[in-house]
Amino acid sequence: MKQVFFKIGAVLVFSAVTGLAEKRWDVGAEWVRASDLDLTQLSASHRWELPEKGWSGDVSVAINGFAMDYEPVAFDFLGKSRALDEVSVALQSVTRWRWRENVEWIISGGGYEGYTNFRSIWLAEYYRQQFADRAGIPGDRYVNPDPQGVGDGLGLRWEYARAAGFLEFTVAARRDEVAPGYEIDFAGLRRSREKLNGTSFVVASENIVSERMRSRVEVSATRVSERDWRVSGQASLNAAIGEDHVLRLLAGGATENPQFEAWFGGLTWDWSLNDRWAIFAEGRYYEDNGEIENSLLFTAAAPGLESTQASLGLRWTGERSVWRLKIGRSRGDYESPDPRLDFFQNLYADRHWTLVQLSYSHTF
């Protein structure tokens, strides 16, 4: 993991200090809050180009902060209320090489250290309180989690219609070390898998439908250790309505045997007030029927979820810089939980979120 971080960091420093023909820096901050959670992300990315060599790429880093109040259910006699704070770091690098006039290779790699979402933190604390100090239990032993992961990918982008049609193929592999779950049966304590391997294949097509419309269709198949293939697809359309208005539509879904299904959609309206200022509004919807589970007595799998989000934003565009501010609200409503979810009622409680996002981009 440290070697991956070192390599990507070296690329970032190299591209920043060398005389590349085109360079762009993007920085951003995002804050999401619910009654018992504060999620913060600070990010920076660097885009570089060497047009005469046919090379270009992006290197990015993200720092995520999680502050949350862990509150067990009243009948969890081993549970204690705690304030939890966690930080994770993720690095990602994408390099593109134009092999032929209409063919481009895409090489990606990245890694992360730390928890990737608040659900993992909540569950890790629950299992720690239940089993870390339970000496003498037969079966597997409790281990302190150290979540981290690495991944890489190889893709090919083919411009089959000059400046109008693109077809992209990507294959990727990843390896994650996760915080395992635990359960007790008649044989004693049983620990779930700690290391997961994943493989994914993606096919995407972009097309300039007309002077005012651009579309993208993407289909992917992903498999993770001990799981079946998850197949998903999404389609998006950007349409210029007049000179000052742009609509962006997104819709898609996913399915995985034996019973998982998900659907989502979104709409963004962008209105340019003048050469500098623009406002935009976004709406998003998501629904699934709950995670796949195969536990014995208790399950930590999430029940079905319905989520909506609405936001308003303001954008300022200068000669070489762009500022963007977005403020929104989101709600997540879970279905009535499985009776075996009693200990996780507070994790899967309905929540209303406040979202604030600020970003800045500058091209040298």
N, C-alpha and C positions, 0 to 999 in steps of 0.2 A: 504494500500500500504506500509506504513512504517513497518507494522508487517511482511510483506513478505520479505522486504529488510533485516530486523533484523534477521529473521530465516535463510535465505540463507547466510548472513554474518557470523552468528554464526557457521554454518556448515563449512564454509571456514576456519575460525580461528581454530576450533576444529581439522579439518583434517590436518591443517598445523603444529600444535604443538604437536600432539600425535604421538606415535611411530607406525605408520602404516607400514605394511610390504613393500608396494611399493608406491612410490609417484613420480608424475611428474608435473613439472610446465611448462606452455607454455605462452609466452608473444609475443605480436605482435603489429605492427603499420602499418596503411594503410593510404595513402594519394591519393585522387582523385581530379583532378582539371579540370575545364572548364574555359572559358573566364570570366564568371560572378559568379563562384562557387568554393569554396574550401571545401571539405569534408574530415574529419580526424577521424580515429578510433584508439583508444588505447584499447587493450584487454589483459586479463590475465585469465588463467584457471588452475585448479588444479585437477589432477586425483589421486585417492587413491584406495587402495585395501586392503581387509582383507581376503586373500584366505581361511584361516582355518574356517572362519565364513560364507563364501560364499557371502560377501558383496563387492561392488565396486561402484565407482561413480565419477562424474565430477561436479565441481562448477566453474562458469565462471562469469566474469564481463566485461562489455564493456562500454567505454565512447566515445560518438560520438559528434564531433564538426561540426557545419555548419556555414560557413561564406559566405554571398552572397550579391550581389547588386540587390536590388529590383528596377525594372524599369517599371513603368506603360506605357501603350501605349499613344501616343501623344494626342489622343482625350479623354482620361480619365481625365476630368477636376477636379475631386476630388482627383486624385492620386498624390503622391509625391515620388520622388526617395529617397531611404533609404538604408543604409548599415545595414544588419541584422546579428546578431550573436546569435546562440542558442547552448545549450549543453544538451544532454540527457544521461541517465544512465540506463543500463539494467543488470539484474542479472538472472542467470539461474542455476538450480540444477537438476542433473539426478542421481538417485540412482538405482542400480541393485542388486537383491538378487536371488541367485541360489537356487530355491526351490527344485528342483530335479536335478539329474545328467544331464538331457537334457532339463530342463525347467527353464527359468529365468524371474522373474518379473521386470518390469521397471517402476519407479515412477519419474515423472518430475514435476517441478514447477518453476515459474519465474514471473518477473514483470519488468516494466520500468516506467520511469518518463521522460517526454519531447517528442518532436517531433521525429518521426521515419524516416522522409525523407524530402528533401528540397521542394518537391511539397506542402506538408502540411504547411510548413512555409510560402511559397509564397502566398498560398490561404488565410491563416489566416491574413496576412498583408493586402491583397486586401480587405477582408471583413471588417477589422478594419477601414481602411481608408474610406470605403464607408458608413458604418453604425454606427460606435461607437459614433459619435457626431451628429447624426441626430435625435434630439429630436422632439417629436410630430408625428412621423410616427406611424400610427395604426398597430396593429398586435403584433407579438412577439417582445421582446426587445433583444438588443444585449448583449451578455455575453462574458467576457474575457475567452479565452480558457485555459484549464489546462489539456493537453493530458497526459494520463497515462493508464496502463493496467496491468492485471494479467492473468495468465493461468496455468493450470495444466493438467497432462495426466497420463494415466495408460496403460501399455503395457505388452504383454506376448510374449516371444521369445522361440520358440520350435526348438530344434535341432533334426529334424526327421531323418537325416542321419549323423552318427557320423563324425564330423569335415568336412562335405561335403555339408549338406543341412540344411537351416534354414528358418523358417516361423515366421513372426512377425505380431502381431495385436496390434493396438494402438487406443485408443479413447481419445480425448482431448477436453477441453472446455476453453474458454477465454472470458474476458470482457474488452472492451476498452472504454475509455472516450476520444473522439476525438474532434478536433476543428471543430465545425459545419459550414456548408455553409448557405448562405442566398440568398433569392431572393424576389422580390416585385411583387405582382400581384394586382388585383383590391381590394383585402381585406387588403392590406398593407404588412408589412414585415413578411416573413415566414422563420423560422429557421429550418434547418434539424435536424435529430436525433443526440443527443450528446453521447449517450451510446449505444454501439453495443455489442451484444452477439454472440459468434461463437461456432460452434461444428464441429469437424472433426473426420473422421474415416480413418485409413490407414491400408492397408495390403501390406506386402512386403515379398519377397522371395529372399534369397541369396543361390547360389549354386557354388560349386567347379566343374566346367565343366570338367577340366582336370588338370594335373600338372601345366599347364601354363595359365589357364583361370579361371576367377572368374566372375560371373554375378550377377546382382541384378535387380529385377523388382518390381516396387512400384505403387500401385493404391490408390488414395485418393479421398474422397468426403468431401467437406467443405461447410458449410452454415453460412451466416452472416445475422443479423437482416434485414428484409425487402428485402432479396435477395433470389434467387433460389439457388439450389445446384450447386456448381462448382466441376466438376469431372476432375481429372487430372491423368496422368500416365507418368512414365518415366522408361527407361531401360538403364543400364550401363554394360559395359564389360571391364574388365582389362585383357590384353593379353600380356604375356611375349614373345617377339620376339627375340630369341637367349638368350644369357647369360646377355647381357648388355642393352637391349632395352625393354621398356614397353610402350604399347599403351593403352590409356584409352578413351573409346568412351561413349558418353551420348546422348540420344535423348528422346524427350517427347512432350507432348502437354496438353492443357486444354480446356474445353468448359463449357459454362454456358448459359442457356436460358435467354433472348430470342435470343441474337445474338453474344455473345463473343466467340472468338476462338483464341488460341495462340499455337505457335510451337517453339521449341528450339532444339539445338544440339550443341555438343562440341567434340573436339578431343585434347588430350594431348599426347605428345611424350616425354618420359623420357629416357635419355641416361647416363648410369653410366660410367664415364671416368676411374675411379679406385675405390679403397675401400673407399675413402674419398669424392671425388668430383663427381657431376652429373650436367648435364644441362637439361633443359626441355623447350618445346615450347607448347603454348596453343592457340587454336582458338575456338571462340564461336559465335553462331548466335541465334537471337531471333526475332520473328515477331508476332504481334497480329493485330486484326482488330478494336481496339478501345474499350474503356470502355463503359459499359452499362449506359445510362442516361435516366432520366425521368423528366427533368426540364421543365419549362414553356417558358420563354422568352430567358434566357441565360443558358448555360451549362458549367460546369467546367470539364466535363468528357474528358479524354485524347483521341485524335484521334488515328488512327492506328499508330503503331510504328514498325520500322525495326532497329535492333541494331546488330552491329558486334564488336568483340573484338579480338585482337591478342596480345600475350605477350611472353616474353622470361624470363627464370629464371636460377638461379644458386643455388645449394644446397651443403652444406658441412656436413658430418656426422662423429662425433667423437665417443669415447667409450660410453659416456652417453649424449652427446649433439648433437643438429642438428640446423644449421643455414640455412635460406632460404630467398632468395631475388628474387623478381619478378618485372619486369618493362613492361608496356604495353600501348597500345593505344586503344580507343574505340570510336565509333561514334553512335549517335542515330538520326535517320531521321524520322520525323513525316509525316503522310499524310497531304494533304491540309486540313486545319481545317474546321470544321462546321462553317457556317457564324455566328452562335450564340456564337462562341468562340472569337470574336473580342477582348474582354478585356483581354484575356489570351494568346495572341499571343507570348508575351515574355516568358511566362512560358513554352509553348510547342514549343519553337524555337529549330531547329536542333543544336546539340552540339557535339563537339569533346572533348574527355576526355583523360587526362594523368593519368596513374595508377602507383603507387609505393607501394610495399608491402614488409615488412621485418618482419620475425618471428624467434623466438628462443625457443627451447624446451630442457629441462634437466630432466633426470630421476635420482632419488636418490636411 
